[in-house]
Amino acid sequence: MNVGILQFPGTNCEYDTQYAFEMLGCRTNIIWHQETTIADTIDLLVIAGGFSYGDYLRSGAIARFSPIMSAVQKHAASGKKILGICNGFQVLTESHLLPGALKRNESLHFISKHHHLKVAATNNSFLHKMSQDAIVNIPIAHHDGNYYIDPESLETLYRNDQVLLHYCDQHGKPQNPNGSVDSIAGICNKEKNVFGLMPHPERAMEHLLGSSDGRLMLEGLLST
């Protein structure tokens, strides 16, 4: 599979992401934000984590105007898969490719640690290899990870199985690190080809790093 990884000024997880997908046998290509096209050969587009444009406005709010984003919109409209991780999730919401918004953490502090997640939906290409209600341990590292969506739109997310992951403790009980509505850690679009999450599965590929739970997540995107 061919994986394209977007790189903005301030992106700092593109090489972690590249390493993770190459571990899984993928061919990868870093795509600079000034490019205006995405090759038809790209099967999966990943918007990596980091601090695009220094997060000097809202996280992802400047990146959405980068030249590459018109091609990203077309890539999504064609039905091809897009994964946004952390800042990439923020870029996807700012670009209206995913509903809702990411606000400053409730504590107003940057959070960097491993955190447990519960799988909420598996009828999608991202998490289809995982079990419903499975608990995984994935690193989080964000200042603006507080997911917000209005109550009516939240109902729509659940109705369409668009809520993918919830923050929880090791036993699966809700444990919210940032104030996100309903402890939501990840979602997808209605068509289930655009996915976003705040945690970093690319940093959970090897036991040496504290967890390999991210591997099964990313493998899901490669098998459908």
C-alpha positions in Angstrom: 0.0 0.0 0.0 1.1 3.6 -0.8 0.8 6.0 2.2 1.2 9.7 1.8 2.1 11.7 4.9 1.4 15.5 5.0 4.0 17.8 6.3 3.3 21.4 7.4 5.7 23.9 9.0 5.7 22.7 12.7 4.7 19.1 12.0 6.9 16.9 14.2 5.4 13.4 13.9 5.8 12.8 10.2 8.9 10.6 10.6 7.4 8.6 13.5 4.4 8.0 11.2 6.6 7.1 8.3 8.5 4.6 10.5 5.2 3.0 11.7 3.8 2.4 8.3 7.1 1.2 6.9 7.1 -1.3 9.8 3.8 -2.6 8.3 5.3 -3.0 4.9 3.9 0.2 3.3 5.6 2.5 0.8 5.6 6.0 2.1 6.0 9.5 0.8 6.2 12.8 2.7 4.1 15.4 1.0 5.0 19.1 1.6 2.1 21.4 2.3 3.0 23.6 -0.7 2.2 20.8 -3.1 -1.1 21.1 -5.0 -1.8 17.6 -6.0 -1.9 14.1 -4.4 -1.0 11.2 -6.7 -3.7 8.8 -7.6 -1.4 6.0 -6.4 -1.8 7.2 -2.8 -4.1 4.7 -1.1 -4.0 6.3 2.4 -3.3 9.9 3.3 -2.1 10.6 6.8 -2.1 14.1 8.4 0.5 13.7 11.0 0.7 15.2 14.5 2.7 18.2 15.5 2.1 22.0 15.8 1.2 23.1 12.3 2.2 26.8 11.9 3.0 26.8 15.6 -0.7 26.6 16.5 -0.5 30.3 16.7 -4.3 30.7 16.0 -6.5 27.6 16.7 -4.7 24.3 16.2 -5.1 23.5 12.5 -6.8 26.7 11.6 -4.0 28.1 9.5 -3.0 24.7 8.0 -6.5 24.4 6.5 -5.6 27.2 4.0 -2.4 25.5 2.8 -2.2 24.8 -1.0 -2.4 21.0 -0.4 -5.8 21.1 1.3 -7.8 21.5 -1.9 -6.2 18.2 -3.0 -7.0 16.7 0.4 -10.7 17.7 -0.1 -10.7 16.0 -3.5 -9.0 12.9 -2.1 -11.7 12.6 0.6 -14.5 13.2 -1.9 -13.2 10.4 -4.1 -13.7 7.9 -1.2 -10.1 7.3 -0.5 -9.0 7.0 3.1 -7.6 9.8 5.3 -6.3 9.5 8.8 -5.6 12.6 11.0 -3.6 12.1 14.1 -3.6 14.7 16.9 -2.9 18.0 15.0 -4.0 16.1 11.9 -7.4 15.6 13.6 -7.5 19.3 14.4 -6.8 20.1 10.7 -9.6 17.8 9.6 -12.1 19.5 11.8 -11.0 23.0 10.8 -11.3 21.9 7.2 -14.8 20.6 7.9 -13.9 17.1 6.7 -14.9 16.0 10.2 -17.6 17.5 12.4 -16.9 19.3 15.7 -13.9 21.2 17.0 -10.9 20.8 19.2 -10.6 23.2 22.1 -8.0 23.9 24.8 -7.7 21.2 27.4 -10.0 21.7 30.3 -7.0 21.9 32.7 -5.3 24.4 30.3 -2.1 22.3 30.5 -0.3 20.3 27.9 -0.8 16.5 28.5 1.8 13.9 27.5 1.3 10.3 28.8 -0.1 6.9 27.9 -3.8 6.8 28.3 -6.4 4.0 27.9 -9.0 4.0 25.2 -12.2 1.9 24.7 -13.2 0.9 21.2 -16.7 2.2 20.5 -17.2 1.1 16.8 -15.6 -1.5 14.7 -17.7 -1.3 11.5 -15.1 0.8 9.7 -11.8 0.2 8.0 -9.7 1.8 10.8 -10.8 -0.4 13.7 -12.4 -3.4 12.0 -9.5 -5.6 13.3 -10.3 -4.7 16.9 -13.0 -6.1 19.2 -15.9 -4.0 20.4 -15.2 -2.5 23.8 -11.5 -3.5 23.6 -9.3 -1.4 25.8 -5.9 -0.2 24.4 -3.1 1.9 25.9 -2.0 4.7 23.5 0.1 7.8 24.1 -1.5 11.2 24.1 0.3 14.5 23.7 -1.8 17.6 23.2 -2.8 21.0 24.5 -5.9 21.4 22.4 -7.5 17.9 22.6 -10.9 18.9 24.2 -13.3 17.6 21.5 -16.5 19.6 21.3 -19.7 19.0 19.3 -23.3 20.3 19.9 -25.8 17.8 21.4 -27.8 17.4 18.3 -24.7 16.6 16.2 -23.5 14.3 18.9 -26.7 12.2 18.5 -26.0 12.1 14.8 -22.5 10.8 15.4 -23.8 7.9 17.5 -26.6 7.2 15.2 -24.2 6.7 12.3 -21.5 4.9 14.4 -19.1 7.7 13.9 -17.7 7.7 17.4 -14.7 5.5 17.3 -12.9 5.8 20.7 -13.5 6.9 24.2 -11.0 7.8 26.9 -11.2 5.4 29.8 -9.2 3.8 32.7 -7.6 0.4 32.5 -10.9 -1.2 33.4 -12.9 0.6 30.7 -14.6 3.2 32.9 -14.7 6.7 31.6 -11.6 8.7 32.5 -11.5 12.0 30.7 -8.0 13.7 30.4 -9.0 16.9 28.6 -12.7 17.6 29.0 -13.8 16.1 25.6 -17.6 15.7 25.2 -18.6 12.2 26.2 -14.9 11.4 26.6 -14.6 11.1 22.8 -11.0 10.4 21.6 -11.7 9.7 17.9 -14.4 9.9 15.2 -14.9 9.4 11.5 -17.1 11.0 8.8 -20.5 9.5 7.8 -18.9 7.8 4.8 -16.3 6.2 7.0 -13.3 7.0 4.9 -12.0 10.0 6.9 -10.8 9.3 10.5 -9.4 11.5 13.2 -8.1 10.8 16.7 -6.1 12.7 19.3 -4.0 9.8 20.6 -0.9 8.7 18.7 -1.1 5.1 17.5 2.1 5.5 15.6 3.9 5.9 18.9 2.5 2.5 20.1 4.0 0.1 17.6 6.5 -1.7 19.8 6.5 -3.1 23.4 9.9 -1.3 23.9 8.0 2.0 23.7 5.4 1.0 26.3 2.7 -0.4 24.1 2.1 -2.1 20.7 -1.6 -1.5 20.7 -1.4 1.1 17.9 -0.3 -1.6 15.5 -3.6 -3.3 15.2 -5.3 0.1 14.6 -3.0 1.0 11.7 -3.1 -2.5 10.2 -6.9 -2.1 9.8 -6.4 0.7 7.3 -4.2 -1.5 5.1 -6.4 -4.5 4.8 -9.6 -3.1 3.2 
